[in-house]
């Protein structure tokens, strides 16, 4: 049910699909390649899946492990949303109107503060006065100290990540130890501190990301759904490779050939 796909970091061309992403299976798969070949791998961009972190040094001794920035932001936003839901449910029977505001405007706290407006006022549902998106977020954060601090820390980390400011990122990461943030965010930040070297590689190689492979995963899900599933894994794998290597727009083919 959980397969493994990997692609070239620069051309984004899919190399292969492995049926199982368990540590032992991946070890057997990549050991088919000789050690001199595996030593040529310079970087490996991954999500924060622990078995990958343990496996890569043994398979690719010279590779720098990079935490994908998309997955870092995803982990941060997930904990912010969980914290918002917890606070929202506290007002479900105490203040239905406030509960509905938390529920209706759930997307706003997940946005970057640079995308919120503070000068353009308009009419928003559930508010009896003219307001703006920045004021709505400030209003929602004002009812719970834990939610407010969680939001502030995450926004600061995301800002540092977007602008590739490593010193600011580590400063916020360390200062968060004394902040009354949610337990879920504390767990995520402990993971980032534990693998600080890998996070630093994220800032060192800002052009390397798993974004393209996430798009490929979406295409694979659509392929699987339209085919109503595949009983034969080999046929499924071959169909993925055909789709990602042959059926490309002409401009994209030419770009990949030049690369």
C-alpha positions in Angstrom: 0.0 0.0 0.0 3.0 2.3 0.6 5.4 2.2 -2.4 8.6 4.3 -2.9 9.3 6.6 -5.9 12.4 8.6 -6.5 13.5 11.0 -9.3 16.4 13.1 -10.4 16.6 16.3 -8.2 17.5 18.6 -11.2 15.5 17.2 -14.2 12.7 15.8 -12.0 12.6 12.7 -14.2 11.3 9.6 -12.4 14.0 7.0 -12.1 12.1 4.0 -10.7 9.2 2.9 -8.4 9.8 0.3 -5.7 6.9 -1.8 -4.4 7.8 -1.4 -0.7 9.3 1.5 1.2 10.3 -0.5 4.3 13.9 -0.2 5.3 15.0 -3.8 4.4 13.4 -3.7 1.0 15.0 -0.4 0.1 18.4 -1.7 1.4 18.2 -4.7 -0.9 17.1 -2.6 -3.9 19.8 0.0 -3.7 22.6 -2.5 -2.9 22.2 -3.8 -6.4 24.2 -0.7 -7.4 27.9 -0.8 -6.8 29.4 1.3 -3.9 31.5 3.5 -6.3 28.2 4.4 -8.1 26.3 5.1 -4.9 29.2 7.3 -3.7 28.6 9.7 -6.6 25.2 10.7 -5.2 25.6 14.2 -3.8 22.3 15.0 -2.2 19.1 13.2 -1.2 15.9 15.2 -0.5 13.4 13.5 1.8 10.5 14.1 4.1 11.0 13.6 7.8 10.5 9.8 7.7 12.9 8.3 10.2 13.8 5.1 8.4 15.1 7.2 5.4 17.3 9.2 7.7 18.9 6.0 9.1 19.2 4.3 5.7 20.7 7.0 3.5 24.2 7.2 5.2 24.7 3.4 4.7 23.7 3.5 1.1 25.0 6.9 -0.1 28.0 7.7 2.1 28.8 11.1 0.4 25.3 12.4 0.1 24.0 15.4 2.0 20.5 14.6 3.4 18.1 17.5 2.9 14.7 17.9 4.7 12.2 19.0 2.1 10.9 22.5 2.9 7.4 21.6 1.7 7.2 18.8 4.4 8.6 21.1 7.1 5.9 23.7 6.4 3.3 20.9 6.1 4.2 19.5 9.6 4.1 23.0 11.1 0.7 23.8 9.6 -0.7 20.5 10.6 0.0 21.2 14.3 -1.4 24.8 14.0 -4.6 23.4 12.6 -4.9 20.8 15.3 -4.4 23.5 17.9 -7.1 25.6 16.3 -9.5 22.7 16.2 -8.9 22.0 19.9 -9.6 25.7 20.9 -12.6 25.8 18.5 -14.2 22.7 20.2 -13.9 24.4 23.6 -16.5 27.0 22.4 -18.8 24.6 20.7 -21.5 24.8 23.4 -20.3 27.9 25.2 -20.2 30.3 22.3 -21.6 29.0 19.1 -20.9 32.2 17.2 -17.2 32.2 18.1 -17.1 28.5 17.3 -18.5 29.2 13.8 -15.8 31.9 13.3 -13.0 29.5 14.1 -14.6 27.0 11.7 -15.4 29.3 8.8 -12.1 31.1 8.7 -9.8 28.1 9.3 -7.7 28.9 6.2 -6.6 32.4 7.3 -4.2 31.3 10.2 -2.5 28.9 7.7 -1.7 31.7 5.3 1.6 33.6 5.4 1.2 36.9 7.2 2.4 38.6 4.0 -0.7 37.5 2.3 -3.1 39.0 4.9 -4.5 42.5 4.4 -4.6 45.1 7.2 -5.6 48.2 5.3 -8.6 47.1 3.0 -11.8 46.8 5.0 -14.7 44.8 3.9 -17.8 42.9 5.1 -17.2 39.4 6.4 -19.8 36.9 7.4 -20.2 36.4 11.2 -18.7 39.9 11.8 -21.1 42.8 12.4 -18.5 45.4 11.4 -16.1 46.1 8.6 -12.8 44.3 9.1 -9.9 42.7 7.2 -8.1 39.3 7.1 -5.3 40.4 9.4 -7.8 41.6 12.0 -9.8 38.4 11.8 -6.6 36.3 12.5 -5.7 38.6 15.4 -9.2 38.3 16.8 -9.2 34.4 16.6 -5.7 34.3 18.2 -6.7 36.5 21.1 -8.9 34.0 22.9 -6.2 31.4 23.7 -2.6 32.0 24.7 -1.4 28.6 23.5 -2.9 29.1 20.1 -1.5 32.6 19.8 2.1 31.5 20.7 1.8 28.5 18.4 0.7 30.7 15.5 3.5 33.3 16.2 6.3 30.7 16.3 5.1 29.0 13.2 4.8 32.2 11.3 8.3 33.2 12.3 9.7 29.8 11.2 7.9 30.0 7.9 9.2 33.5 7.3 12.8 32.4 7.9 12.3 29.4 5.7 10.8 31.4 2.8 13.6 34.0 3.0 16.3 31.4 3.6 17.4 33.0 6.9 19.2 30.2 8.8 20.3 32.3 11.8 16.7 33.6 12.3 15.3 30.1 12.0 17.6 28.6 14.6 16.9 31.6 16.9 13.1 31.1 16.7 13.6 27.3 17.1 15.6 27.8 20.4 13.4 30.5 21.7 10.3 28.3 21.3 11.6 26.1 24.1 10.3 28.7 26.6 7.1 29.5 24.8 3.7 28.1 25.8 3.1 26.4 22.5 1.0 23.3 21.8 2.3 19.8 22.6 2.1 18.8 18.9 4.3 21.7 17.8 6.8 20.9 20.6 7.1 17.4 19.2 7.8 18.7 15.7 10.4 21.2 16.9 12.2 18.5 18.9 12.5 16.5 15.6 13.9 19.6 13.9 16.4 20.2 16.7 17.4 16.5 16.6 18.2 16.7 12.9 19.4 20.3 12.8 22.2 19.4 10.3 19.6 18.1 7.9 17.5 21.2 8.3 20.6 23.3 7.7 21.0 21.5 4.4 17.5 22.7 3.4 18.8 26.3 3.6 22.1 25.4 1.9 20.3 23.9 -1.1 17.2 26.1 -1.5 16.7 25.0 -5.1 16.3 21.3 -4.3 12.8 20.4 -3.3 10.4 17.4 -3.4 7.6 19.6 -4.9 7.8 18.1 -8.4 7.6 14.6 -7.0 4.5 15.5 -5.0 2.9 16.6 -8.3 3.9 13.2 -9.8 2.3 11.5 -6.8 -1.0 13.3 -7.5 -0.9 12.1 -11.1 -0.3 8.6 -10.0 -3.3 8.8 -7.7 -5.5 10.0 -10.6 -4.1 7.2 -12.8 -4.9 4.6 -10.1 -8.4 6.0 -9.6 -9.3 6.2 -13.3 -8.1 2.6 -13.8 -10.2 1.5 -10.7 -6.9 0.1 -9.3 -4.3 -2.3 -10.6 -4.1 -6.0 -9.6 -0.7 -6.4 -11.1 2.1 -4.2 -9.6 4.4 -4.6 -12.6 1.8 -3.3 -15.0 1.1 -0.4 -12.6 4.8 0.4 -12.4 5.3 0.3 -16.1 2.3 2.5 -16.7 3.8 5.1 -14.2 7.1 5.1 -16.0 5.5 5.5 -19.4 3.3 8.3 -18.2 6.2 10.2 -16.6 8.9 9.6 -19.3 7.0 9.5 -22.6 3.8 11.4 -22.4 5.2 14.9 -21.7 4.6 18.2 -23.5 7.1 18.9 -26.3 8.6 21.9 -24.5 9.2 19.8 -21.3 10.8 17.0 -23.4 13.2 19.5 -25.0 14.1 21.0 -21.6 14.8 17.6 -20.1 17.0 16.7 -23.1 19.0 19.8 -22.8 19.4 19.2 -19.0 
